[in-house]
Amino acid sequence: MHGLHLVDFPLLGLIPLLPLIGAVYTGLFGSKLQKRFGEPVIYWPAVLLPWASFAIGLVAVVTLAGAGHHAALHHKAWTWMAAGWLQVDFAFQMDRLSAVMCMVVTFVGSLIHVYSIGYMKGDPAYWRFFSHLNLFMAGMLVLVLGDNFILMFVGWEGVGLCSYLLIGFWYREVKNAVAGMKAFVVNRIGDYGFQLGLFLLFWGLVGAPALSSRTTAGTLPGQTAAASHETVAVPGGVDPASSYGTDAPDGTAHVTTPITSVSFREVESIVNDPARRDGILGQKVLGIGLITLVCLLFFVGATGKSAQIPLYVWLPDAMAGPTPVSALIHAATMVTAGVYMVARLHFLFAASPAAMTVVATVGALTGLFAATIGLFQYDIKKVLAYSTVSQLG
């Protein structure tokens, strides 16, 4: 992502927003509408809105393909949090990695919404099912398209919540409620690792020596001067918060980067900055390299979401939910979130051979172990579960 040419694409925010609108509509008004008008008033908007997201995603992919190899679509909705040197934007970005995931989530998810129309027919909580399904789609798209770690974590927790709600959808049966709780607890263990990794990364970026005094001239397309952060520039004695948007005599905007960031491309730029890279890689925590520990903690989160050893135990029980849930969440989309996260943070894992070795080892062992378990299953949904775990490994 280093050196990306950002192209402003305002429609990007609509991709996760449309399913969210469907979730709010069915969640707030679905019960009364279903009783009065029947099921069509529930499933028409709940199905059409994800298909609209797919259509916009398709337009975005075509736009991205025509924008050049080093381009990415980007849209900042608003500044979400600003505290001292840190600014977190509510922004979405689509590069080639997130474009693939976006297409998978919207296309497969929309098809499963169509399948659910008939599968859930006659269920008293028909409206609740589609509300949760739409909410899951919105959460997964925020996870995939989020521009930064914080927004990714919002989507990460959102899909975890929807997974719990949908696994235990028929909660009056004890086994379904237990399966939902098991998935919830195991995923919280993984999410705790994600949070610790994020806190530790932020702490490491603050603590590393800031030796660079370079500035970036100009701004990227679709950005303001204060948003164009390409290199770290915090000269001694200068308050980073006051270093934004200084103008040169020739009128060119020269922008300096804050010492910390949670945007993926900016963190990558900080980690790869020659003036800071040695300082960051040289830090140790409890005798372990900072980046190695950060990667391992993030990978704990990935093992929870993607059901890898030792946190794979929740996925086979998760098949207790309705079959569309098994297909959408536990075979096609949510379980790929851990894989996506490791791929998205490649610039961190590439800096730690030890972490990459752990990832490869756990993946290989899970692939073999889950496949051998799947060979002896007689329930077709359990076979699907273990084959999914194996393929993710």
SULRAZI-V655968 format. One record per pair of residues at least 4 apart in sequence whose C-alpha atoms are under 7 Angstrom apart, sorted by the first residue. I is the first residue (numbers start at 0). J is the second residue. If there is no record, write none. Layout:
i=I j=J
i=I j=J
This chain:
i=0 j=264
i=1 j=264
i=1 j=267
i=1 j=268
i=3 j=69
i=3 j=70
i=3 j=71
i=4 j=69
i=4 j=70
i=4 j=71
i=4 j=219
i=5 j=70
i=5 j=71
i=5 j=72
i=5 j=73
i=5 j=219
i=5 j=220
i=5 j=221
i=6 j=70
i=6 j=71
i=6 j=72
i=6 j=73
i=6 j=220
i=6 j=221
i=7 j=72
i=7 j=73
i=7 j=74
i=7 j=220
i=7 j=221
i=8 j=72
i=8 j=73
i=8 j=74
i=9 j=74
i=11 j=74
i=11 j=91
i=12 j=16
i=12 j=91
i=13 j=17
i=14 j=52
i=14 j=55
i=14 j=56
i=15 j=19
i=15 j=137
i=15 j=140
i=15 j=141
i=16 j=20
i=16 j=137
i=17 j=21
i=17 j=48
i=17 j=49
i=17 j=52
i=18 j=22
i=18 j=48
i=18 j=49
i=18 j=133
i=18 j=134
i=18 j=136
i=18 j=137
i=19 j=23
i=19 j=133
i=19 j=134
i=19 j=137
i=20 j=24
i=21 j=25
i=21 j=44
i=21 j=45
i=21 j=48
i=21 j=130
i=21 j=133
i=22 j=26
i=22 j=130
i=22 j=131
i=22 j=133
i=22 j=134
i=23 j=27
i=24 j=28
i=24 j=29
i=25 j=29
i=25 j=41
i=25 j=126
i=25 j=130
i=26 j=127
i=26 j=130
i=28 j=32
i=29 j=33
i=29 j=41
i=29 j=126
i=30 j=34
i=30 j=126
i=31 j=35
i=32 j=36
i=32 j=40
i=33 j=37
i=33 j=38
i=33 j=40
i=33 j=41
i=33 j=126
i=36 j=40
i=38 j=42
i=39 j=43
i=41 j=45
i=41 j=126
i=42 j=46
i=42 j=116
i=43 j=47
i=44 j=48
i=45 j=129
i=45 j=133
i=46 j=50
i=46 j=109
i=46 j=112
i=46 j=113
i=47 j=51
i=48 j=52
i=49 j=53
i=49 j=105
i=49 j=109
i=50 j=54
i=50 j=109
i=51 j=55
i=52 j=56
i=52 j=105
i=53 j=57
i=53 j=102
i=53 j=105
i=53 j=106
i=54 j=58
i=55 j=59
i=56 j=60
i=56 j=101
i=56 j=102
i=57 j=61
i=58 j=62
i=59 j=63
i=60 j=64
i=60 j=98
i=61 j=65
i=62 j=66
i=63 j=71
i=63 j=72
i=66 j=70
i=71 j=92
i=71 j=93
i=71 j=94
i=72 j=92
i=72 j=93
i=72 j=94
i=73 j=91
i=73 j=92
i=73 j=93
i=74 j=90
i=74 j=91
i=74 j=92
i=75 j=88
i=75 j=89
i=75 j=90
i=75 j=91
i=76 j=89
i=76 j=90
i=77 j=88
i=77 j=89
i=78 j=87
i=78 j=88
i=78 j=89
i=79 j=87
i=79 j=88
i=79 j=89
i=80 j=86
i=80 j=87
i=80 j=88
i=81 j=85
i=81 j=86
i=81 j=87
i=82 j=86
i=83 j=240
i=84 j=239
i=84 j=240
i=84 j=257
i=84 j=258
i=84 j=259
i=85 j=259
i=85 j=260
i=86 j=260
i=87 j=261
i=90 j=145
i=90 j=146
i=91 j=144
i=91 j=145
i=91 j=146
i=92 j=144
i=92 j=145
i=92 j=146
i=93 j=97
i=93 j=98
i=93 j=144
i=94 j=98
i=95 j=99
i=96 j=100
i=97 j=101
i=97 j=143
i=97 j=144
i=98 j=102
i=99 j=103
i=100 j=104
i=100 j=143
i=101 j=105
i=101 j=140
i=101 j=143
i=102 j=106
i=103 j=107
i=104 j=108
i=104 j=332
i=105 j=109
i=106 j=110
i=107 j=111
i=108 j=112
i=108 j=327
i=109 j=113
i=110 j=114
i=111 j=115
i=111 j=323
i=111 j=327
i=112 j=116
i=114 j=118
i=115 j=119
i=115 j=323
i=116 j=120
i=119 j=125
i=124 j=128
i=125 j=129
i=126 j=130
i=127 j=131
i=128 j=132
i=129 j=133
i=130 j=134
i=131 j=135
i=131 j=161
i=131 j=165
i=132 j=136
i=133 j=137
i=134 j=138
i=135 j=139
i=135 j=157
i=135 j=158
i=135 j=161
i=136 j=140
i=137 j=141
i=138 j=142
i=138 j=154
i=138 j=157
i=138 j=158
i=139 j=143
i=139 j=154
i=139 j=158
i=139 j=333
i=140 j=144
i=141 j=145
i=141 j=150
i=141 j=151
i=141 j=154
i=142 j=150
i=142 j=151
i=142 j=152
i=142 j=154
i=142 j=155
i=145 j=150
i=145 j=151
i=146 j=150
i=146 j=262
i=146 j=263
i=147 j=151
i=147 j=261
i=147 j=262
i=147 j=263
i=148 j=152
i=148 j=261
i=148 j=262
i=148 j=263
i=149 j=153
i=149 j=261
i=150 j=154
i=151 j=155
i=152 j=156
i=153 j=157
i=154 j=158
i=155 j=159
i=156 j=160
i=157 j=161
i=158 j=162
i=158 j=333
i=159 j=163
i=160 j=164
i=161 j=165
i=162 j=166
i=163 j=167
i=163 j=179
i=163 j=180
i=163 j=182
i=163 j=183
i=164 j=168
i=165 j=320
i=165 j=324
i=166 j=175
i=166 j=178
i=166 j=179
i=166 j=317
i=166 j=319
i=166 j=320
i=167 j=175
i=167 j=176
i=167 j=178
i=167 j=179
i=167 j=320
i=168 j=320
i=169 j=175
i=170 j=175
i=170 j=176
i=172 j=176
i=173 j=177
i=174 j=178
i=175 j=179
i=175 j=319
i=175 j=320
i=176 j=180
i=177 j=181
i=178 j=182
i=178 j=316
i=178 j=317
i=178 j=319
i=179 j=183
i=179 j=317
i=180 j=184
i=181 j=185
i=181 j=313
i=182 j=186
i=182 j=313
i=182 j=317
i=183 j=187
i=184 j=188
i=185 j=189
i=185 j=303
i=185 j=310
i=185 j=313
i=186 j=190
i=186 j=303
i=186 j=304
i=187 j=191
i=188 j=192
i=189 j=193
i=189 j=299
i=189 j=300
i=189 j=301
i=189 j=302
i=189 j=303
i=190 j=194
i=190 j=300
i=191 j=195
i=192 j=196
i=192 j=296
i=192 j=297
i=192 j=299
i=192 j=300
i=193 j=197
i=193 j=296
i=193 j=297
i=193 j=299
i=193 j=300
i=194 j=198
i=195 j=199
i=195 j=296
i=196 j=200
i=196 j=293
i=196 j=296
i=196 j=297
i=197 j=201
i=198 j=202
i=199 j=203
i=199 j=293
i=200 j=204
i=200 j=293
i=201 j=205
i=202 j=206
i=203 j=207
i=203 j=279
i=204 j=259
i=204 j=279
i=205 j=258
i=205 j=259
i=207 j=275
i=207 j=278
i=207 j=279
i=208 j=275
i=208 j=278
i=209 j=233
i=209 j=275
i=210 j=234
i=210 j=274
i=210 j=275
i=211 j=231
i=211 j=232
i=211 j=233
i=211 j=234
i=211 j=274
i=212 j=232
i=212 j=233
i=212 j=234
i=213 j=230
i=213 j=232
i=214 j=230
i=214 j=232
i=214 j=253
i=214 j=254
i=214 j=255
i=215 j=229
i=215 j=230
i=215 j=253
i=215 j=254
i=215 j=255
i=216 j=251
i=216 j=252
i=216 j=253
i=216 j=254
i=217 j=251
i=217 j=252
i=217 j=253
i=218 j=222
i=218 j=223
i=218 j=224
i=218 j=227
i=219 j=227
i=222 j=226
i=222 j=227
i=223 j=227
i=224 j=244
i=224 j=252
i=224 j=254
i=225 j=243
i=225 j=244
i=225 j=254
i=227 j=254
i=228 j=255
i=228 j=256
i=228 j=265
i=229 j=256
i=229 j=265
i=229 j=268
i=230 j=256
i=230 j=268
i=230 j=269
i=230 j=272
i=231 j=255
i=231 j=256
i=231 j=257
i=231 j=258
i=231 j=269
i=232 j=255
i=232 j=256
i=233 j=237
i=233 j=239
i=233 j=258
i=238 j=242
i=239 j=257
i=239 j=258
i=240 j=257
i=242 j=255
i=243 j=254
i=243 j=255
i=244 j=252
i=244 j=253
i=244 j=254
i=245 j=252
i=245 j=253
i=245 j=254
i=246 j=250
i=246 j=251
i=246 j=252
i=246 j=253
i=247 j=251
i=247 j=252
i=247 j=253
i=260 j=265
i=260 j=266
i=261 j=266
i=262 j=266
i=263 j=267
i=264 j=268
i=265 j=269
i=266 j=270
i=267 j=271
i=267 j=346
i=268 j=272
i=270 j=275
i=270 j=276
i=271 j=276
i=272 j=276
i=275 j=279
i=276 j=280
i=277 j=281
i=278 j=282
i=280 j=288
i=280 j=289
i=280 j=290
i=281 j=288
i=282 j=288
i=282 j=289
i=283 j=287
i=283 j=288
i=283 j=289
i=284 j=288
i=284 j=289
i=287 j=291
i=287 j=292
i=288 j=292
i=289 j=293
i=290 j=294
i=290 j=347
i=290 j=351
i=291 j=295
i=291 j=351
i=291 j=353
i=291 j=354
i=292 j=296
i=293 j=297
i=294 j=298
i=294 j=347
i=294 j=348
i=294 j=354
i=295 j=299
i=295 j=354
i=296 j=300
i=297 j=301
i=298 j=302
i=299 j=303
i=300 j=304
i=301 j=305
i=301 j=337
i=301 j=338
i=302 j=306
i=302 j=307
i=302 j=308
i=302 j=310
i=302 j=337
i=303 j=307
i=303 j=310
i=303 j=311
i=304 j=334
i=304 j=336
i=304 j=337
i=305 j=334
i=305 j=335
i=305 j=336
i=305 j=337
i=305 j=338
i=305 j=391
i=306 j=310
i=306 j=311
i=306 j=314
i=306 j=388
i=307 j=311
i=307 j=365
i=307 j=388
i=307 j=392
i=308 j=361
i=308 j=365
i=313 j=317
i=314 j=384
i=315 j=381
i=315 j=384
i=315 j=385
i=318 j=325
i=318 j=380
i=320 j=324
i=320 j=325
i=321 j=325
i=322 j=326
i=323 j=327
i=324 j=328
i=324 j=329
i=325 j=329
i=325 j=330
i=326 j=330
i=326 j=331
i=327 j=331
i=327 j=332
i=328 j=332
i=328 j=333
i=328 j=334
i=329 j=333
i=329 j=334
i=330 j=334
i=330 j=387
i=335 j=339
i=336 j=340
i=337 j=341
i=338 j=342
i=339 j=343
i=340 j=344
i=341 j=345
i=344 j=348
i=345 j=349
i=346 j=350
i=347 j=351
i=348 j=354
i=348 j=355
i=351 j=355
i=352 j=356
i=353 j=357
i=354 j=358
i=355 j=359
i=356 j=360
i=357 j=361
i=358 j=362
i=359 j=363
i=360 j=364
i=361 j=365
i=362 j=366
i=362 j=392
i=363 j=367
i=363 j=392
i=364 j=368
i=365 j=369
i=365 j=389
i=365 j=392
i=366 j=370
i=366 j=388
i=366 j=389
i=366 j=390
i=366 j=392
i=367 j=371
i=367 j=389
i=368 j=372
i=369 j=373
i=369 j=385
i=369 j=386
i=369 j=388
i=369 j=389
i=370 j=374
i=370 j=385
i=370 j=386
i=370 j=389
i=372 j=376
i=372 j=385
i=373 j=382
i=373 j=385
i=373 j=386
i=376 j=381
i=376 j=382
i=378 j=382
i=379 j=383
i=380 j=384
i=381 j=385
i=382 j=386
i=383 j=387
i=384 j=388
i=385 j=389
i=386 j=390
i=387 j=391
i=388 j=392
